[in-house]
Amino acid sequence: MKTNILIADDEPNQLELMAYNLETSGFETIKARDGKNALQLIEDHNPDLVILDWMMPNMSGIDLCRTLRSRSETKQLPIIILSARSDESDKSLGLDTGADDYISKPFSPKELISRVNALLRRSRPALINNILEHENLKISLNEMTVNYFDKNVKLGPKEFKLLTLLMERPGHIFSRGKLLDLVWGHGVYVEERTVDVHMSRLRKALKTASDENLDPIRTVRDGGYGLFTNKII
């Protein structure tokens, strides 16, 4: 499962060049030409990291950064601001707004990739290591394997994707609608009940692997699902 990066820049050549270099380095990219489009794509696709140009039409990168930091679901989203402004005061403003890093234009492809990897190592180490762990639960993203209490757990593709999403953000509640968008795809018509069916299969597989019938997944009424501390159910 590749790391997904959203890039927002109103300069087409710059946007395509960044996307090309990121994809060559093994990342998947989503491209936006303005701030409002970027916000919509972030809501739809839940990227692992975003790169925002400071000056964009409809909504600037700085305003978009403020918006993302004000929302609980994107509060921890790794953000890099790009700008032709190189003054220390501008850099300070970008970082004070909530950006995790600030890159002055022009920059080399090598610098961009290095900054992206460095930020992911700090904020989302599992995406670099391709290993997700939570208590006695471990996922290898490269091998697409799940281990629970030292036992191999066989899961279908949808169950594996659901568990991966929960593992990436322990304690976060994903609504059924959000899980549908992230696992089945945005705009695909699937009933929310489908999420419950696949989640039931996932929980059964995990509990079967535990001698004490432990289940780390919680159902929140009128909310959705989240990964928490193991509990006997």
C-alpha positions in Angstrom: 0.0 0.0 0.0 1.7 3.2 -1.2 1.8 6.5 0.7 -0.7 8.9 -0.8 0.4 12.6 -1.1 -1.8 15.5 -2.2 0.0 18.3 -4.1 -1.7 21.7 -4.5 -0.1 24.2 -6.8 -1.6 26.6 -9.4 1.4 26.3 -11.7 0.8 23.3 -14.0 4.4 22.7 -14.8 5.5 22.8 -11.2 2.6 20.5 -10.2 3.4 17.9 -12.8 7.1 18.0 -12.0 6.5 17.4 -8.3 4.0 14.6 -9.1 6.5 12.9 -11.4 9.3 13.0 -8.9 7.1 11.8 -6.0 5.7 8.9 -8.1 9.2 8.0 -9.3 10.1 7.7 -5.6 7.3 5.3 -4.9 4.5 7.6 -3.7 1.0 7.9 -5.1 -0.2 11.5 -5.8 -3.4 13.5 -6.0 -3.2 16.9 -7.8 -5.1 20.1 -7.2 -4.9 23.4 -8.9 -6.4 25.6 -6.2 -7.1 25.6 -2.4 -10.8 24.8 -2.5 -10.2 21.9 -4.8 -7.4 20.7 -2.6 -9.7 20.8 0.5 -12.4 18.8 -1.3 -9.8 16.2 -2.4 -8.4 15.9 1.1 -11.9 15.3 2.5 -12.5 12.7 -0.2 -9.2 10.8 -0.2 -7.7 11.3 3.2 -4.1 11.6 2.0 -1.1 10.7 4.2 0.6 14.1 3.6 -0.2 17.3 1.8 2.1 19.8 0.0 0.5 23.2 -0.4 1.7 26.2 -2.4 1.4 29.4 -0.4 -0.2 31.5 -3.2 -3.2 29.8 -4.9 -6.5 31.0 -6.2 -9.8 30.5 -4.2 -7.9 29.6 -1.0 -4.3 30.2 -0.3 -2.0 27.4 1.1 -1.8 29.3 4.4 -5.6 29.6 4.7 -6.0 26.0 3.8 -3.4 25.0 6.4 -5.4 26.9 9.1 -8.6 25.2 8.0 -7.0 21.7 8.2 -5.6 22.4 11.6 -8.9 23.6 12.9 -10.6 20.2 12.1 -10.3 17.2 14.3 -10.0 14.8 11.4 -7.1 16.7 9.8 -5.5 18.2 12.9 -2.5 15.8 12.7 -2.2 15.7 8.9 1.5 16.3 7.9 1.7 19.6 5.9 4.5 21.1 3.9 4.2 24.7 2.6 5.9 25.8 -0.6 6.6 29.4 -1.3 8.8 31.8 -3.3 8.9 33.9 -0.2 12.3 33.2 1.5 12.3 35.8 4.3 12.5 34.3 7.8 9.3 36.2 8.8 7.4 34.4 6.0 8.8 31.0 7.0 7.8 31.7 10.6 4.3 32.7 9.5 4.0 29.4 7.6 5.2 27.3 10.5 3.1 29.3 13.1 0.0 28.6 10.9 0.5 24.9 11.6 2.7 23.7 8.7 5.2 21.0 9.7 7.8 22.2 7.2 8.4 25.1 4.8 10.3 24.8 1.5 11.4 27.9 -0.4 11.2 28.0 -4.2 13.1 27.1 -6.2 14.0 23.7 -4.8 15.5 20.5 -6.3 13.5 17.3 -6.6 16.0 15.7 -4.3 15.3 18.2 -1.6 11.5 17.7 -1.9 11.8 13.9 -1.6 14.2 14.3 1.4 11.8 16.7 3.2 8.8 14.4 2.5 10.6 11.4 3.9 11.9 13.3 6.9 8.4 14.5 7.7 6.9 11.0 7.3 9.6 9.6 9.6 8.6 12.1 12.3 4.8 12.0 11.9 3.9 8.7 10.3 6.8 6.3 10.9 4.7 3.3 10.0 4.4 4.6 6.4 8.2 4.5 6.1 8.7 1.2 7.9 5.6 -0.4 6.3 4.8 -1.9 9.7 1.8 -0.9 11.9 1.6 -2.1 15.5 -0.9 -1.7 18.2 -0.6 -3.7 21.4 -0.6 -7.4 20.3 -1.6 -6.6 16.7 0.9 -6.2 13.9 0.5 -5.5 10.2 3.1 -5.7 7.5 2.0 -3.5 4.6 4.7 -4.8 2.3 3.8 -8.5 2.8 0.1 -7.7 3.5 0.1 -10.0 6.6 -1.7 -9.6 9.9 -0.4 -11.1 13.2 -2.4 -11.1 16.4 -1.0 -12.6 19.6 1.7 -14.3 17.5 -0.9 -15.9 15.3 -1.3 -15.3 11.5 -4.7 -13.8 10.7 -6.1 -14.4 7.2 -8.2 -11.5 6.0 -9.9 -10.6 2.7 -8.8 -7.4 0.8 -11.5 -5.2 2.3 -11.0 -6.4 5.8 -7.3 -5.8 5.5 -7.9 -2.2 4.2 -10.3 -1.6 7.0 -7.9 -2.8 9.7 -5.1 -0.8 8.2 -7.1 2.4 8.4 -8.0 1.8 12.0 -4.4 0.9 12.8 -3.0 4.1 11.3 -5.1 6.2 13.7 -5.8 4.3 17.0 -8.5 6.0 19.1 -10.0 7.8 16.1 -13.6 7.1 15.2 -14.2 6.6 11.5 -17.8 7.0 10.4 -19.3 4.3 8.1 -19.6 6.8 5.3 -15.9 7.7 5.6 -14.9 4.1 5.6 -17.0 3.5 2.5 -15.2 6.4 0.7 -11.7 5.2 1.8 -12.1 1.5 1.2 -14.7 1.2 -1.6 -14.0 4.6 -3.3 -15.6 8.0 -3.3 -18.8 8.2 -5.2 -19.3 4.4 -5.4 -22.8 3.5 -4.3 -22.5 0.9 -1.5 -24.9 0.7 1.4 -23.4 1.5 4.8 -24.6 -1.9 6.0 -21.8 -3.3 3.9 -19.2 -1.8 6.3 -20.9 -3.6 9.2 -20.7 -6.9 7.4 -17.0 -6.6 6.6 -16.2 -5.2 10.0 -18.0 -8.2 11.6 -15.8 -10.6 9.6 -12.7 -8.7 10.6 -13.6 -8.7 14.3 -14.5 -12.4 14.2 -11.1 -13.2 12.6 -9.2 -11.2 15.3 -11.1 -12.7 18.2 -10.6 -16.3 16.8 -6.8 -15.6 16.9 -7.0 -14.6 20.6 -7.2 -17.3 23.3 -9.1 -14.9 25.5 -11.5 -13.7 22.7 -10.0 -10.2 22.8 -11.3 -7.5 20.4 -9.5 -4.2 19.9 -12.2 -2.7 17.7 -15.1 -0.6 19.2 -18.4 0.3 17.7 -19.6 3.8 18.5 -23.4 4.1 18.2 -24.3 6.7 15.5 -20.6 7.2 15.1 -18.7 4.4 13.5 -15.6 2.3 14.4 -12.3 2.8 16.0 -9.3 0.9 17.4 -8.8 0.9 21.1 -7.3 -1.2 23.9 -8.0 -4.9 23.8 -11.2 -5.9 25.5 -12.9 -9.3 26.1 -16.1 -9.3 24.0 
